[in-house]
Amino acid sequence: MDGAPDVVRLPVAIRDADVLHFLGYPEGHRPPIRTRRHIQGLLDEARSLSEGRGIYRHLPVAAAGEVGLESIPATGLVIGLVTVGSGIEMRATELADGGNPTAALILDAMGSAAVEEAADRLGAVITSRLGAAAHAPAASPGLDFSRDADGPVPGPSCRISPGFGRWPLQAQAPLFERLPHTAVGVRLLPSLLMVPRKSISFAMWLGSVARPVAGLSGCDRCGLEHCRYRRARRGGSRP
């Protein structure tokens, strides 16, 4: 990693629907008016406390095993890290200690929504900057990376993180070794948890036949069915 790391600033809106999602409300369900008022009353504060920033690094496919991933037919691999800082979680702790657990819970959900949004935004930056790599000549002769069963592949695959699917949580350590994590103020504990907590490490394949990103949300196309944060599919169930 030569030179200064390219830190990407990631402003977040913290959408109401995302906050409700992390509070556990089913999609389309309207929460009690008291909860809605709590959310509206905390949104501006949560936005002011969020400091979204991220970094990423482009790796060759051959390096996948070094970070605990199984290689797939692809033209490249991107690893990344995003955070929204510690402001939200510190404020949530203050609220809980001050006898306001409801506000603390809602603010914590806002932190989760904020960092997921930041990760989606960094994914969009990667798609914009490196998406052309998806159409570079394939490493394996005879493979066509321009289409999958659902049509053209636009670029990077859906985002995956250590601890999800078949990617072990232990991959956090080699992932952090390859990322300038101190540039965004994130450190890895011996327990493999990140500080600040509202941080996400991830990988995305380039030019692969893996399910690609759909806009700023990967749930519609992601193949990980058993995910606690999985959203309902738009337009019905998975075919």
KAVENPE-V955656 format. One record per backbone hydrogen bond with DSSP energy under -0.5 kcal/mol. NH is the residue of the N-H (numbers start at 1). CO is the residue of the C=O. Records with the same first field share a line. If there is no record, write none. Layout:
NH->CO, CO
This chain:
7->5
8->6, 54
9->7
10->52
19->15
20->16
21->17
22->18
23->19
24->21
25->20
29->26
31->29
36->32
37->33
38->34
39->35
40->36
41->37
42->38, 39
43->39
44->40
46->42
47->43
48->44
49->45
50->46, 47
51->84
53->83
54->8
55->81
57->79
59->57, 77
63->60
64->61
66->63
67->63, 64
68->65
69->64
74->72
75->206
76->206
77->59
78->204
79->57
80->202
81->55
82->200
83->53
84->198
90->86
91->87
92->88
93->89
94->90
95->91
96->92
97->93
98->94
99->96
100->95
104->100
105->101
106->102
107->103
108->104
109->105
110->106
111->107
112->108
113->109
114->110
115->111
116->112
117->113
118->114
119->115
120->116
121->117
122->118
123->119
124->120
125->121
126->122
127->123
128->124
129->125
130->126
131->127
133->130
134->131
135->132
136->133
141->139
143->140
145->143
148->151
151->148
153->146
154->152
157->205
158->211
160->203
163->167
164->161
167->164
168->166
171->168
172->169
173->170
174->170
175->171
176->172
177->173
178->174, 175
179->176
181->179
183->180
184->181
185->182
186->181
187->195
189->187, 193
192->189
195->187
199->197
200->82
202->80
203->160
204->78
206->76
209->73
213->156
214->217
215->213
217->214
221->218
222->218
225->223
227->225
230->227
236->233
